[in-house]
Amino acid sequence: MGVWGRLGQVIRSQVSDWVNGAEDPEKMLDQAVANMQRDLIQLRQAVAQAITTLKRTERQNHQTAMLSQEWYNRAQLALQKGDENQAREALTQRHNYERMRTQLAGHISEQTAAIAQLKTNMRDLEVKIADIRTRRDMYIARARSAEASQRIQALMGQVGHEQSLGTMSQMEDKVLNLEAQASAMAELNQTLSAQSLEGRFAELEQSEASAIEQELSTMKARLPHP
């Protein structure tokens, strides 16, 4: 259950207790804020971990690019020595690293988007915590006012439905607004599913041999003629 769902549950389950004086509303609200603060800490840790993973993927992409270029240089050297078979093998290795680079680029794009979403949710949660703390005294005053009103009306032999229902209606409106945020927070507990690249490379793999031969011919054409 998301933090907004928990807060809504706490408020709904304790409204009657607040009115009857069975629970301390200040204590209940402080506990709700403490729970939200704990979730914020976990969210910050998730953002830090996601950034670490992104940096590691970027380093892998850079290393793969260097290896791809190295195999291309080997192919050039083999052609200069007249060894087309070795040049062809070197180009095959280069194409393998190029496929890895494409995959890593997709991971980098997905991780970057995930980090942006996590940061947005983290800022939203920080704003909500600040808002709840600001409104804390107001909620306490309303709960205690409802408590006093009900006790007075009970002594007078009256049923204070209007005051109680008015207070509950105000709190329910706030709860519904908070619960509307829950679906966005649920995204924090899910990892963005990586899109499969198999279909993207199916056609590439079928034409791999012809691509290598074409690149080999281009390199041969650039060789200086005796």
C-alpha angles and dihedrals in degrees: 000000000000123000092256091052091050092049091049091049092050092051095045095046094048103042095096092044091053092050092048093046093241094126135034106246091203090057092048094051092045089053091050091052090047090054091050091049090053090052089050091055090051090049092052089051090051090052091050091050092048091051090050091052091049092052091050092051091049090053090050090051091051093049091048091053090053092051091049091053091047092056090047089054090050090053090053091050092049091051091050088055091048095247104133094170092058090044090052092051090049091052090050090056090047092054090051090056091046089057089051090051091054091051092047091049089056091050091049091052092050094046092049091053091047092051091050090052092047091051091049092051091046092054090047091052092049090053092048093050091051090048093050091050090050092051094043096098091047092054091048092050092050093048093050091044090054089048093052093045093052093048092050092048091047090055089051091052093247130129108232097209096142095056093043094046091046091054092045091048091054092049093045091053089054092046092052090051091050093046089054086068094054096085091057092049091050087068089069090068094053130071118224107255112241114239114240115250096192094098090047092059100038094090092040092055092049091056096038095110094049092047091053092048091050093050090046091053091049091052091048091052090055093054114108111255117234 
